[in-house]
């Protein structure tokens, strides 16, 4: 099976990395498709171009590719294009996902805080935790990227991310801060790198670029430096078994990058029906920005659906309700993902069952109906307008059923 990713796509060029699992030296065909129309097709063999090289960013088996289109793609929106790869001579074309470019979902990496989104940290001020898992001693050798086994706890605030983090910290070998709020810069850095090269590529011809400083650096080189920078941000961890909980949508969008940075990274995505998330936030934070809270839940849920296919086999998706009604099941899922020992799985389940950090009400309480939440008619309309598509996508209902049987 072909695996890979498109890192850069401009009207004149496409670049990324790719490999064929069963034959790393296979000759590969690439094509650019707009709907049913094939715009361009090219074949590449290992070593056929100086642009093909073993990429240290991501899987060590990957070959970096970069090719120019014989004719610029014109006015077709890049988000509508599909890059596909296949073993030469076969007709089994596989679409390559785009790094950072997940269609129109993430038009802006930084929406105005407090205006479009409403977010407050879940961490209680003044709470101190032992940080013997972290050292600022630059002379101390940190676990390498291949040795590290980080776990990223993702999801919207009030979706059970704190419960998972506490269970990891108290019940397993994993250690981490109450919240991270550093590594979600990954999407911003990588996005800036991509946008820089996309903009330059629009007006600097390839033959001219070769004589510029830009031509000596290149997108692939700067991307690998970005990967190295992100690794250094976590260089203070003294254990390979660490977790990060950052409940922002930028962190969710960063998942594919983090999967490249740490090949053994795993992801726990916590989801929860929007009705309970909004109710919980209103109870805890009393934030008047109702629409902002709706947008925050919506964009995180939508972002996860967009990126989860880019980290196959490396995540588990849990509903907050599962933590309360079936902690053993949740623990088993996490244990399998992280290869935890039986005592760790048992301890993890026990903590989920007996401790409810950040709880604002009965853990198993399910709203009987959206009309019984005390929201105004305008708020209900706002919720349905903003969150309706993601409610449907995850199979959530607006009554005591919580979700459809198909979504269970």
WONOR-V936111 format. One record per residue. N is the residue number from 1. RES is the residue in one letter. SS is DSSP state (~ for helix, > for strand, _ for the rest). PSI is psi in whole degrees, -180 to 180 (NA if undefined). NEAR is the number of other ideal C-beta (glycine too) atoms within 8 Angstrom. Layout:
n:N res:RES ss:SS psi:PSI near:NEAR
n:N res:RES ss:SS psi:PSI near:NEAR
This chain:
n:1 res:X ss:_ psi:141 near:6
n:2 res:X ss:> psi:134 near:12
n:3 res:X ss:> psi:148 near:8
n:4 res:X ss:> psi:-174 near:11
n:5 res:X ss:> psi:148 near:13
n:6 res:X ss:> psi:117 near:14
n:7 res:X ss:> psi:-30 near:11
n:8 res:X ss:> psi:133 near:13
n:9 res:X ss:> psi:116 near:12
n:10 res:X ss:_ psi:173 near:11
n:11 res:X ss:_ psi:-17 near:9
n:12 res:X ss:_ psi:-11 near:9
n:13 res:X ss:> psi:151 near:12
n:14 res:X ss:> psi:142 near:14
n:15 res:X ss:> psi:155 near:14
n:16 res:X ss:> psi:-157 near:14
n:17 res:X ss:> psi:154 near:14
n:18 res:X ss:> psi:154 near:14
n:19 res:X ss:> psi:159 near:12
n:20 res:X ss:> psi:119 near:11
n:21 res:X ss:_ psi:-42 near:7
n:22 res:X ss:_ psi:-11 near:5
n:23 res:X ss:_ psi:94 near:7
n:24 res:X ss:_ psi:-16 near:7
n:25 res:X ss:_ psi:11 near:4
n:26 res:X ss:_ psi:143 near:9
n:27 res:X ss:_ psi:132 near:9
n:28 res:X ss:> psi:144 near:15
n:29 res:X ss:> psi:142 near:12
n:30 res:X ss:> psi:146 near:14
n:31 res:X ss:> psi:154 near:12
n:32 res:X ss:> psi:126 near:15
n:33 res:X ss:> psi:138 near:12
n:34 res:X ss:> psi:102 near:9
n:35 res:X ss:_ psi:-126 near:5
n:36 res:X ss:_ psi:-1 near:3
n:37 res:X ss:> psi:125 near:6
n:38 res:X ss:> psi:115 near:7
n:39 res:X ss:> psi:-38 near:11
n:40 res:X ss:> psi:153 near:9
n:41 res:X ss:> psi:141 near:8
n:42 res:X ss:> psi:152 near:8
n:43 res:X ss:> psi:139 near:9
n:44 res:X ss:> psi:135 near:13
n:45 res:X ss:_ psi:159 near:7
n:46 res:X ss:_ psi:126 near:8
n:47 res:X ss:_ psi:1 near:5
n:48 res:X ss:_ psi:-18 near:6
n:49 res:X ss:_ psi:150 near:8
n:50 res:X ss:_ psi:-16 near:4
n:51 res:X ss:_ psi:-13 near:9
n:52 res:X ss:_ psi:122 near:11
n:53 res:X ss:> psi:160 near:8
n:54 res:X ss:> psi:127 near:7
n:55 res:X ss:_ psi:127 near:11
n:56 res:X ss:_ psi:-9 near:6
n:57 res:X ss:_ psi:111 near:9
n:58 res:X ss:_ psi:-152 near:9
n:59 res:X ss:_ psi:131 near:8
n:60 res:X ss:_ psi:-14 near:5
n:61 res:X ss:_ psi:-11 near:5
n:62 res:X ss:_ psi:147 near:13
n:63 res:X ss:> psi:132 near:12
n:64 res:X ss:> psi:137 near:13
n:65 res:X ss:> psi:149 near:14
n:66 res:X ss:> psi:122 near:12
n:67 res:X ss:> psi:148 near:12
n:68 res:X ss:> psi:145 near:7
n:69 res:X ss:_ psi:137 near:13
n:70 res:X ss:_ psi:-32 near:4
n:71 res:X ss:_ psi:129 near:5
n:72 res:X ss:_ psi:148 near:6
n:73 res:X ss:_ psi:-12 near:11
n:74 res:X ss:_ psi:-144 near:5
n:75 res:X ss:_ psi:6 near:3
n:76 res:X ss:_ psi:127 near:9
n:77 res:X ss:_ psi:131 near:6
n:78 res:X ss:~ psi:-30 near:10
n:79 res:X ss:~ psi:-16 near:7
n:80 res:X ss:~ psi:-5 near:7
n:81 res:X ss:_ psi:152 near:13
n:82 res:X ss:> psi:129 near:7
n:83 res:X ss:> psi:127 near:15
n:84 res:X ss:> psi:153 near:12
n:85 res:X ss:> psi:151 near:12
n:86 res:X ss:> psi:153 near:12
n:87 res:X ss:> psi:135 near:12
n:88 res:X ss:_ psi:132 near:9
n:89 res:X ss:_ psi:-15 near:3
n:90 res:X ss:_ psi:169 near:6
n:91 res:X ss:_ psi:21 near:4
n:92 res:X ss:_ psi:77 near:6
n:93 res:X ss:_ psi:135 near:8
n:94 res:X ss:> psi:120 near:9
n:95 res:X ss:> psi:137 near:7
n:96 res:X ss:_ psi:125 near:12
n:97 res:X ss:> psi:156 near:10
n:98 res:X ss:> psi:130 near:10
n:99 res:X ss:_ psi:123 near:13
n:100 res:X ss:_ psi:-14 near:12
n:101 res:X ss:_ psi:88 near:10
n:102 res:X ss:_ psi:54 near:11
n:103 res:X ss:~ psi:-151 near:6
n:104 res:X ss:~ psi:5 near:4
n:105 res:X ss:~ psi:-44 near:9
n:106 res:X ss:~ psi:68 near:10
n:107 res:X ss:_ psi:-29 near:4
n:108 res:X ss:_ psi:137 near:5
n:109 res:X ss:_ psi:-28 near:8
n:110 res:X ss:_ psi:84 near:6
n:111 res:X ss:_ psi:152 near:7
n:112 res:X ss:_ psi:122 near:6
n:113 res:X ss:> psi:139 near:6
n:114 res:X ss:_ psi:-8 near:7
n:115 res:X ss:_ psi:-54 near:7
n:116 res:X ss:_ psi:-32 near:6
n:117 res:X ss:> psi:150 near:12
n:118 res:X ss:_ psi:114 near:11
n:119 res:X ss:_ psi:137 near:9
n:120 res:X ss:_ psi:146 near:7
n:121 res:X ss:_ psi:145 near:6
n:122 res:X ss:_ psi:-15 near:10
n:123 res:X ss:_ psi:136 near:7
n:124 res:X ss:_ psi:127 near:4
n:125 res:X ss:_ psi:140 near:4
n:126 res:X ss:_ psi:-4 near:4
n:127 res:X ss:_ psi:123 near:7
n:128 res:X ss:_ psi:142 near:3
n:129 res:X ss:_ psi:153 near:7
n:130 res:X ss:_ psi:131 near:4
n:131 res:X ss:_ psi:41 near:6
n:132 res:X ss:_ psi:-3 near:6
n:133 res:X ss:_ psi:0 near:10
n:134 res:X ss:> psi:141 near:9
n:135 res:X ss:_ psi:138 near:6
n:136 res:X ss:_ psi:8 near:5
n:137 res:X ss:_ psi:106 near:5
n:138 res:X ss:_ psi:-18 near:4
n:139 res:X ss:_ psi:-16 near:3
n:140 res:X ss:_ psi:133 near:7
n:141 res:X ss:_ psi:122 near:2
n:142 res:X ss:_ psi:157 near:9
n:143 res:X ss:_ psi:138 near:8
n:144 res:X ss:_ psi:170 near:6
n:145 res:X ss:_ psi:-34 near:8
n:146 res:X ss:_ psi:-22 near:6
n:147 res:X ss:_ psi:-25 near:7
n:148 res:X ss:_ psi:143 near:14
n:149 res:X ss:_ psi:59 near:12
n:150 res:X ss:_ psi:151 near:13
n:151 res:X ss:> psi:128 near:14
n:152 res:X ss:> psi:116 near:16
n:153 res:X ss:> psi:112 near:13
n:154 res:X ss:> psi:158 near:14
n:155 res:X ss:> psi:167 near:14
n:156 res:X ss:_ psi:151 near:13
n:157 res:X ss:_ psi:139 near:11
n:158 res:X ss:_ psi:27 near:12
n:159 res:X ss:_ psi:8 near:12
n:160 res:X ss:_ psi:8 near:12
n:161 res:X ss:~ psi:-36 near:14
n:162 res:X ss:~ psi:-41 near:10
n:163 res:X ss:~ psi:-42 near:14
n:164 res:X ss:~ psi:-44 near:15
n:165 res:X ss:~ psi:-44 near:13
n:166 res:X ss:~ psi:-42 near:11
n:167 res:X ss:~ psi:-38 near:15
n:168 res:X ss:~ psi:-44 near:15
n:169 res:X ss:~ psi:-43 near:12
n:170 res:X ss:~ psi:-24 near:8
n:171 res:X ss:~ psi:-10 near:10
n:172 res:X ss:_ psi:-177 near:12
n:173 res:X ss:_ psi:-9 near:6
n:174 res:X ss:_ psi:142 near:11
n:175 res:X ss:> psi:154 near:10
n:176 res:X ss:_ psi:172 near:12
n:177 res:X ss:_ psi:158 near:9
n:178 res:X ss:_ psi:-42 near:7
n:179 res:X ss:_ psi:155 near:10
n:180 res:X ss:_ psi:-73 near:11
n:181 res:X ss:_ psi:32 near:7
n:182 res:X ss:_ psi:-51 near:7
n:183 res:X ss:~ psi:-11 near:14
n:184 res:X ss:~ psi:-1 near:13
n:185 res:X ss:~ psi:-14 near:9
n:186 res:X ss:~ psi:-46 near:12
n:187 res:X ss:~ psi:-34 near:14
n:188 res:X ss:~ psi:-44 near:11
n:189 res:X ss:~ psi:-50 near:11
n:190 res:X ss:~ psi:-38 near:14
n:191 res:X ss:~ psi:-42 near:10
n:192 res:X ss:~ psi:-41 near:8
n:193 res:X ss:~ psi:-48 near:12
n:194 res:X ss:~ psi:-47 near:14
n:195 res:X ss:~ psi:-36 near:8
n:196 res:X ss:~ psi:-48 near:8
n:197 res:X ss:~ psi:-32 near:12
n:198 res:X ss:~ psi:-43 near:11
n:199 res:X ss:~ psi:-46 near:8
n:200 res:X ss:~ psi:-37 near:10
n:201 res:X ss:~ psi:-17 near:11
n:202 res:X ss:_ psi:-24 near:8
n:203 res:X ss:_ psi:-5 near:5
n:204 res:X ss:_ psi:118 near:10
n:205 res:X ss:_ psi:148 near:5
n:206 res:X ss:~ psi:-41 near:9
n:207 res:X ss:~ psi:-31 near:5
n:208 res:X ss:~ psi:-41 near:8
n:209 res:X ss:~ psi:-33 near:11
n:210 res:X ss:_ psi:-26 near:7
n:211 res:X ss:_ psi:2 near:5
n:212 res:X ss:_ psi:165 near:9
n:213 res:X ss:~ psi:-38 near:5
n:214 res:X ss:~ psi:-38 near:9
n:215 res:X ss:~ psi:-19 near:9
n:216 res:X ss:~ psi:-20 near:6
n:217 res:X ss:~ psi:-67 near:7
n:218 res:X ss:~ psi:156 near:8
n:219 res:X ss:~ psi:-44 near:12
n:220 res:X ss:~ psi:-42 near:13
n:221 res:X ss:~ psi:-47 near:8
n:222 res:X ss:~ psi:-33 near:11
n:223 res:X ss:~ psi:-42 near:12
n:224 res:X ss:~ psi:-35 near:11
n:225 res:X ss:~ psi:-35 near:8
n:226 res:X ss:~ psi:-44 near:11
n:227 res:X ss:~ psi:-45 near:14
n:228 res:X ss:~ psi:-39 near:8
n:229 res:X ss:~ psi:-45 near:9
n:230 res:X ss:~ psi:-39 near:14
n:231 res:X ss:~ psi:-39 near:11
n:232 res:X ss:~ psi:-29 near:7
n:233 res:X ss:~ psi:-28 near:9
n:234 res:X ss:_ psi:17 near:13
n:235 res:X ss:_ psi:-11 near:7
n:236 res:X ss:_ psi:-12 near:8
n:237 res:X ss:> psi:131 near:12
n:238 res:X ss:_ psi:-3 near:10
n:239 res:X ss:_ psi:145 near:9
n:240 res:X ss:_ psi:-13 near:8
n:241 res:X ss:_ psi:86 near:8
n:242 res:X ss:> psi:157 near:15
n:243 res:X ss:> psi:158 near:13
n:244 res:X ss:> psi:129 near:14
n:245 res:X ss:> psi:110 near:15
n:246 res:X ss:_ psi:100 near:13
n:247 res:X ss:_ psi:60 near:14
n:248 res:X ss:_ psi:158 near:10
n:249 res:X ss:~ psi:-23 near:10
n:250 res:X ss:~ psi:-33 near:12
n:251 res:X ss:~ psi:-40 near:15
n:252 res:X ss:~ psi:-45 near:14
n:253 res:X ss:~ psi:-23 near:13
n:254 res:X ss:_ psi:-9 near:13
n:255 res:X ss:~ psi:-47 near:16
n:256 res:X ss:~ psi:-34 near:13
n:257 res:X ss:~ psi:-45 near:14
n:258 res:X ss:~ psi:-32 near:14
n:259 res:X ss:~ psi:-31 near:13
n:260 res:X ss:~ psi:-42 near:9
n:261 res:X ss:~ psi:-45 near:11
n:262 res:X ss:_ psi:101 near:11
n:263 res:X ss:_ psi:-23 near:9
n:264 res:X ss:_ psi:15 near:8
n:265 res:X ss:_ psi:147 near:14
n:266 res:X ss:> psi:158 near:13
n:267 res:X ss:> psi:131 near:13
n:268 res:X ss:> psi:112 near:14
n:269 res:X ss:> psi:123 near:13
n:270 res:X ss:> psi:126 near:15
n:271 res:X ss:> psi:160 near:13
n:272 res:X ss:_ psi:145 near:14
n:273 res:X ss:_ psi:141 near:12
n:274 res:X ss:~ psi:-32 near:15
n:275 res:X ss:~ psi:-48 near:12
n:276 res:X ss:~ psi:-34 near:13
n:277 res:X ss:~ psi:-48 near:15
n:278 res:X ss:~ psi:-43 near:14
n:279 res:X ss:~ psi:-43 near:11
n:280 res:X ss:~ psi:-41 near:11
n:281 res:X ss:~ psi:-40 near:13
n:282 res:X ss:~ psi:-40 near:11
n:283 res:X ss:~ psi:-44 near:9
n:284 res:X ss:~ psi:-45 near:9
n:285 res:X ss:~ psi:-22 near:7
n:286 res:X ss:_ psi:41 near:6
n:287 res:X ss:_ psi:126 near:11
n:288 res:X ss:_ psi:-11 near:4
n:289 res:X ss:_ psi:75 near:8
n:290 res:X ss:~ psi:-47 near:13
n:291 res:X ss:~ psi:-36 near:8
n:292 res:X ss:~ psi:-40 near:13
n:293 res:X ss:~ psi:-39 near:14
n:294 res:X ss:~ psi:-45 near:14
n:295 res:X ss:~ psi:-38 near:12
n:296 res:X ss:~ psi:-48 near:14
n:297 res:X ss:~ psi:-44 near:14
n:298 res:X ss:~ psi:-46 near:13
n:299 res:X ss:~ psi:-32 near:11
n:300 res:X ss:~ psi:-44 near:14
n:301 res:X ss:~ psi:-42 near:14
n:302 res:X ss:~ psi:-39 near:12
n:303 res:X ss:~ psi:-42 near:14
n:304 res:X ss:~ psi:-42 near:14
n:305 res:X ss:~ psi:-31 near:9
n:306 res:X ss:~ psi:-33 near:11
n:307 res:X ss:~ psi:-16 near:13
n:308 res:X ss:~ psi:-29 near:11
n:309 res:X ss:~ psi:-11 near:7
n:310 res:X ss:~ psi:-4 near:11
n:311 res:X ss:~ psi:53 near:12
n:312 res:X ss:_ psi:139 near:5
n:313 res:X ss:_ psi:5 near:4
n:314 res:X ss:_ psi:16 near:9
n:315 res:X ss:> psi:160 near:12
n:316 res:X ss:> psi:140 near:11
n:317 res:X ss:> psi:117 near:8
n:318 res:X ss:> psi:144 near:15
n:319 res:X ss:> psi:141 near:10
n:320 res:X ss:~ psi:-35 near:13
n:321 res:X ss:~ psi:-33 near:11
n:322 res:X ss:~ psi:-35 near:10
n:323 res:X ss:~ psi:-36 near:14
n:324 res:X ss:~ psi:-44 near:10
n:325 res:X ss:~ psi:-20 near:6
n:326 res:X ss:_ psi:66 near:8
n:327 res:X ss:~ psi:-33 near:11
n:328 res:X ss:~ psi:-41 near:7
n:329 res:X ss:~ psi:-43 near:8
n:330 res:X ss:~ psi:-43 near:13
n:331 res:X ss:~ psi:-39 near:14
n:332 res:X ss:~ psi:-41 near:10
n:333 res:X ss:~ psi:-45 near:10
n:334 res:X ss:~ psi:-41 near:17
n:335 res:X ss:~ psi:-40 near:12
n:336 res:X ss:~ psi:-42 near:8
n:337 res:X ss:~ psi:-41 near:11
n:338 res:X ss:~ psi:1 near:11
n:339 res:X ss:_ psi:47 near:5
n:340 res:X ss:_ psi:154 near:10
n:341 res:X ss:_ psi:155 near:5
n:342 res:X ss:~ psi:-44 near:6
n:343 res:X ss:~ psi:-34 near:6
n:344 res:X ss:~ psi:-42 near:12
n:345 res:X ss:~ psi:-42 near:13
n:346 res:X ss:~ psi:-44 near:9
n:347 res:X ss:~ psi:-40 near:11
n:348 res:X ss:~ psi:-47 near:16
n:349 res:X ss:~ psi:-40 near:13
n:350 res:X ss:~ psi:-41 near:10
n:351 res:X ss:~ psi:-41 near:12
n:352 res:X ss:~ psi:-38 near:13
n:353 res:X ss:~ psi:-35 near:7
n:354 res:X ss:~ psi:-17 near:5
n:355 res:X ss:_ psi:139 near:10
n:356 res:X ss:_ psi:74 near:7
n:357 res:X ss:_ psi:142 near:7
n:358 res:X ss:_ psi:14 near:9
n:359 res:X ss:_ psi:139 near:6
n:360 res:X ss:_ psi:5 near:7
n:361 res:X ss:_ psi:-178 near:8
n:362 res:X ss:_ psi:126 near:4
n:363 res:X ss:_ psi:-32 near:8
n:364 res:X ss:_ psi:5 near:7
n:365 res:X ss:_ psi:124 near:7
n:366 res:X ss:_ psi:132 near:8
n:367 res:X ss:_ psi:132 near:12
n:368 res:X ss:_ psi:-35 near:6
n:369 res:X ss:> psi:150 near:8
n:370 res:X ss:~ psi:-28 near:11
n:371 res:X ss:~ psi:-13 near:5
n:372 res:X ss:~ psi:12 near:7
n:373 res:X ss:_ psi:-5 near:9
n:374 res:X ss:_ psi:14 near:3
n:375 res:X ss:_ psi:151 near:8
n:376 res:X ss:_ psi:165 near:5
n:377 res:X ss:~ psi:-35 near:5
n:378 res:X ss:~ psi:-40 near:6
n:379 res:X ss:~ psi:-42 near:9
n:380 res:X ss:~ psi:-43 near:11
n:381 res:X ss:~ psi:-41 near:8
n:382 res:X ss:~ psi:-46 near:11
n:383 res:X ss:~ psi:-48 near:16
n:384 res:X ss:~ psi:-35 near:8
n:385 res:X ss:~ psi:-43 near:7
n:386 res:X ss:~ psi:-43 near:10
n:387 res:X ss:~ psi:-7 near:12
n:388 res:X ss:~ psi:-43 near:9
n:389 res:X ss:~ psi:-42 near:8
n:390 res:X ss:~ psi:-33 near:13
n:391 res:X ss:~ psi:-45 near:12
n:392 res:X ss:~ psi:-42 near:8
n:393 res:X ss:~ psi:-35 near:9
n:394 res:X ss:_ psi:1 near:11
n:395 res:X ss:_ psi:19 near:9
n:396 res:X ss:> psi:145 near:13
n:397 res:X ss:_ psi:178 near:9
n:398 res:X ss:_ psi:15 near:7
n:399 res:X ss:> psi:-168 near:7
n:400 res:X ss:_ psi:-10 near:7
n:401 res:X ss:_ psi:-22 near:6
n:402 res:X ss:_ psi:-54 near:8
n:403 res:X ss:> psi:163 near:11
n:404 res:X ss:_ psi:159 near:9
n:405 res:X ss:~ psi:-33 near:4
n:406 res:X ss:~ psi:-26 near:5
n:407 res:X ss:~ psi:-8 near:8
n:408 res:X ss:_ psi:NA near:5
